[in-house]
Amino acid sequence: MQPHQLNPLIEPQFDAVNDYILNHLGSKVPLVEKIGHYIVDSGGKRLRPLLVLLAANAAGYNGQHHIPLAAVIEFIHTATLLHDDVVDSSDLRRGNATANAKWGNAPSVLVGDFLYSRAFQVMVEIGQMEIMNVISNATNVIAEGEVLQLINCKNPDTTEEQYMQVILGKTAMLFEAATECGALLQDDISKETREALRLYGRHLGIAFQLIDDVMDYESNAEEMGKNVGDDLAEGKPTLPLIQAMKCADDEGRKLIRKAIRKGGLEDLDPIMNIVQQTGSIEYTKEKAQQEADKAISALSVLPESSFRDTLAQLAQLAVKRNK
């Protein structure tokens, strides 16, 4: 079951978002439209725009601006994917060739820029300055998170705290913006409800990324839609590796440090064994569950509704997924 199918009341709105996205990818330049459609149509769950819809409904919003706002969040997310795949030299995403693998780095970066600017065009049409404020700040923090990840790349001395700072910026920030802006659509939203939905998005985003990092060490390419061991190949010190270095013996620690420094998959099998044997997968999963529990707890101030229940379900599903 896809996430949007958890709540029948949200499905028509979700379909409207998909239609809106496809109708706003138009460009006078055919390649822009071609790459835009390719990446948008490539099988994503549309989780972030779904969060906009659920947050808006949970906050009592009855208008129509949540549809274009959800599209804005998806355009920004898609732009970050295009840029990330270039930075990471990735050739596989969601089981398909990445845009940069098909068309090259330059078109991918430029179409990412197009999607960012299209997102801001739509925000102007929505016309709520506070929403523009939240999303413009979020895109800034996302960029900082990506740069921070670059700085930490191939650095085996990256701490758990530094790693959490990276994922808060590069992943959780857009989740947080999605739910907070969904709340902001409601004119008389209380500070308490706005803050509850903001925190829900933040903790859900952290949980989601932690499980993503786990899957790099225990899934297969068919399940994940990307190459297993990609993080290790790029020299990314994610939490499973950071924890494994803490718990491994001297020989294992040296092997992981060497692998992070040089990147590549030469030592993938022994490192995967170390990660498993040190309990680092379980440690990371437990951290993800703690974040999911915080997300669910934040919802307690919202009035009871099927939308609040679906947000809680999504938090649990985020830590149980295998792709």
C-alpha positions in Angstrom: 0.0 0.0 0.0 1.3 3.5 -0.9 1.3 6.1 1.9 -1.5 8.2 0.3 -3.8 5.1 0.4 -3.8 5.1 4.2 -6.6 7.6 4.2 -9.4 7.5 1.6 -10.2 11.2 2.3 -6.8 12.3 1.1 -6.6 10.4 -2.1 -8.6 12.9 -4.3 -6.4 15.7 -3.0 -3.3 13.6 -3.7 -4.4 13.0 -7.3 -5.1 16.7 -7.6 -1.5 17.4 -6.6 -0.1 15.0 -9.2 -2.2 16.7 -11.9 -1.0 20.1 -10.7 2.7 19.0 -10.8 2.4 17.6 -14.3 0.6 20.7 -15.5 3.3 23.0 -14.2 6.3 21.4 -15.7 5.9 23.2 -19.0 8.8 25.0 -20.5 9.7 26.6 -23.9 12.8 24.5 -23.8 11.9 20.8 -24.6 14.9 19.3 -22.7 13.8 21.1 -19.5 10.4 19.6 -19.8 11.7 16.2 -20.7 14.1 15.9 -17.7 11.5 17.4 -15.4 8.9 14.9 -16.4 11.5 12.0 -16.2 12.5 12.8 -12.6 9.0 13.6 -11.4 7.5 10.4 -13.0 10.3 8.1 -11.7 8.3 6.3 -9.0 8.6 8.4 -5.9 6.0 8.1 -3.1 5.3 11.8 -3.0 5.7 11.6 0.8 6.6 15.2 1.3 3.6 16.7 -0.6 1.4 14.1 1.2 2.6 15.6 4.5 1.4 19.1 3.4 -2.1 17.7 2.6 -2.3 15.8 5.9 -1.0 18.7 8.0 -3.4 21.2 6.4 -6.4 18.9 6.9 -5.3 18.0 10.5 -5.1 21.8 11.2 -8.7 22.3 10.0 -7.9 24.0 6.6 -10.8 23.8 4.1 -9.4 25.9 1.2 -7.5 24.9 -2.0 -4.0 26.3 -1.6 -2.7 23.1 0.0 -2.7 21.6 -3.6 -0.2 24.1 -5.1 1.7 24.2 -1.8 2.2 20.4 -1.9 3.5 20.8 -5.5 5.9 23.4 -4.3 7.4 21.0 -1.8 7.7 18.3 -4.4 9.4 20.6 -6.9 12.0 21.6 -4.2 12.5 18.0 -3.3 13.0 17.0 -7.0 15.4 19.8 -7.5 17.5 18.6 -4.5 17.5 15.1 -6.0 18.8 16.3 -9.3 21.6 18.3 -7.6 22.4 15.5 -5.2 22.9 12.9 -7.9 25.4 15.2 -9.6 27.3 15.8 -6.4 27.3 12.1 -5.5 28.0 10.9 -9.1 25.0 8.6 -8.7 23.8 6.5 -11.6 20.7 4.9 -10.1 17.7 6.3 -8.2 14.4 4.6 -7.5 15.5 1.7 -9.7 16.0 4.0 -12.8 19.0 5.7 -14.3 19.5 9.1 -12.8 19.0 12.2 -15.0 22.7 13.0 -14.9 23.5 9.4 -16.1 21.1 9.9 -19.1 21.7 13.5 -20.0 24.8 14.6 -18.2 25.6 16.8 -15.2 25.0 20.3 -16.7 21.4 19.7 -17.8 20.6 18.0 -14.5 21.9 21.0 -12.5 20.1 23.5 -14.7 16.8 21.7 -14.6 17.1 21.5 -10.8 17.5 25.3 -10.9 14.4 25.5 -13.1 12.3 23.5 -10.6 13.5 25.6 -7.7 12.4 28.8 -9.5 9.1 27.2 -10.6 8.5 26.4 -6.9 8.9 30.1 -6.0 6.7 31.2 -8.8 3.9 29.0 -7.4 4.5 30.3 -3.9 4.0 33.9 -5.2 0.6 32.8 -6.6 -0.3 31.3 -3.1 0.6 34.7 -1.7 1.3 34.0 1.9 4.5 35.7 3.1 5.0 33.6 6.2 4.9 30.4 4.0 7.5 32.0 1.7 9.6 32.8 4.8 9.5 29.2 6.1 10.3 27.7 2.7 13.0 30.2 1.7 14.7 29.5 5.1 14.3 25.8 4.6 16.0 25.8 1.1 18.9 27.7 2.6 19.3 25.2 5.5 19.1 22.3 3.0 21.9 23.8 0.9 24.0 24.2 4.1 23.3 20.6 5.1 24.5 19.4 1.7 27.7 21.4 2.0 28.2 20.1 5.6 27.8 16.5 4.2 30.5 17.3 1.6 32.8 18.5 4.4 32.3 15.4 6.4 32.7 13.1 3.4 35.8 10.8 3.7 36.3 12.0 7.3 36.3 9.0 9.6 36.4 11.4 12.6 32.8 12.6 12.0 30.9 12.4 15.2 27.3 11.2 15.8 26.4 14.8 16.6 27.9 16.1 13.4 26.1 13.5 11.4 22.8 14.4 13.0 23.3 18.0 12.1 23.8 16.9 8.5 20.6 15.0 8.2 18.6 17.6 10.1 19.6 20.0 7.3 19.6 17.9 4.2 16.5 15.8 4.9 14.5 16.7 8.0 14.3 20.4 7.1 12.0 19.8 4.1 9.7 17.5 6.1 9.5 20.2 8.7 8.7 22.9 6.2 6.0 20.7 4.6 4.1 20.2 7.8 4.6 23.7 9.2 3.4 25.3 6.0 0.5 23.0 5.8 -0.5 24.3 9.2 0.1 27.9 8.2 -2.6 27.7 5.5 -5.1 27.8 8.3 -5.6 31.5 9.1 -6.3 31.2 12.8 -3.8 28.5 13.5 -2.6 28.5 17.1 1.1 28.8 17.9 0.8 25.5 19.7 -0.6 23.6 16.7 1.9 25.2 14.3 4.8 24.1 16.5 3.4 20.6 17.0 3.2 20.1 13.2 6.6 21.6 12.7 8.2 19.2 15.3 6.3 16.3 13.9 7.9 16.9 10.4 11.3 17.4 11.9 11.3 14.2 13.9 9.7 12.2 11.0 12.4 13.5 8.6 15.2 12.4 10.9 13.7 8.9 11.4 13.2 8.6 7.6 16.9 9.4 6.9 18.2 7.1 9.6 16.3 4.2 8.1 17.6 5.2 4.6 21.1 4.9 6.0 20.4 1.5 7.5 19.1 0.2 4.2 22.4 1.0 2.6 23.8 -2.0 4.7 21.0 -4.5 4.7 18.8 -4.2 1.6 19.4 -5.1 -2.0 19.4 -2.8 -5.1 16.0 -4.1 -6.2 14.4 -3.2 -2.9 16.1 0.2 -2.5 16.1 1.4 -6.1 19.8 2.4 -5.7 23.1 0.6 -5.4 23.8 -1.1 -2.1 26.9 0.4 -0.4 26.5 3.7 -2.2 27.2 5.6 1.1 30.4 3.6 1.7 31.5 4.0 -1.9 31.2 7.8 -1.5 33.0 7.8 1.8 29.9 9.0 3.7 30.2 8.3 7.5 26.6 7.6 8.3 25.4 6.5 11.7 25.7 2.7 11.2 29.4 3.3 10.3 30.0 5.8 13.1 28.5 3.4 15.7 30.4 0.4 14.2 33.7 2.3 14.6 32.9 2.9 18.3 32.1 -0.8 18.9 34.5 -2.7 16.6 37.9 -4.1 17.7 41.1 -2.3 16.5 41.3 -4.2 13.3 37.7 -3.5 12.4 38.0 0.1 13.3 41.0 0.6 11.1 39.3 -1.1 8.2 36.3 1.2 8.4 38.4 4.3 8.8 40.5 3.3 5.7 37.3 2.6 3.7 35.8 6.0 4.6 39.0 7.8 3.7 39.4 6.3 0.2 35.7 5.5 -0.7 34.9 2.6 -3.0 33.5 -0.9 -2.3 36.7 -2.9 -2.0 36.0 -3.8 1.6 32.1 -3.7 1.4 31.6 -7.3 2.6 33.8 -7.3 5.7 32.5 -3.9 6.7 28.9 -5.0 6.3 29.7 -7.9 8.6 31.3 -5.5 11.2 28.2 -3.2 11.0 26.0 -6.2 11.6 28.1 -7.9 14.3 28.5 -4.7 16.4 24.8 -4.1 16.6 25.1 -0.8 14.7 22.0 -1.6 12.6 19.9 -2.1 15.7 21.4 1.0 17.3 20.4 3.1 14.3 17.0 1.6 14.1 16.4 2.3 17.8 17.4 5.9 17.2 14.9 6.1 14.3 12.2 4.6 16.5 12.9 7.2 19.2 12.5 10.0 16.5 9.2 8.4 15.2 7.9 8.3 18.8 8.7 12.0 19.3 6.9 12.8 16.0 3.8 10.9 17.2 4.0 12.5 20.6 4.0 16.0 19.0 0.6 15.3 17.5 -1.1 15.0 20.9 -2.1 18.7 20.9 -4.1 18.3 17.6 -7.8 17.6 17.7 -8.7 14.0 17.0 -9.2 13.3 13.3 -8.5 10.6 10.6 -5.7 13.0 9.3 -3.9 13.1 12.7 -4.2 9.3 12.8 -2.7 9.0 9.3 0.2 11.2 10.3 0.9 8.9 13.3 0.7 5.8 11.0 3.2 7.4 8.6 5.7 7.9 11.5 5.5 4.1 12.3 5.7 3.1 8.7 8.8 5.3 8.2 10.8 3.0 10.5 9.4 -0.3 9.2 10.0 0.3 5.4 12.5 -1.6 3.3 12.6 0.8 0.4 
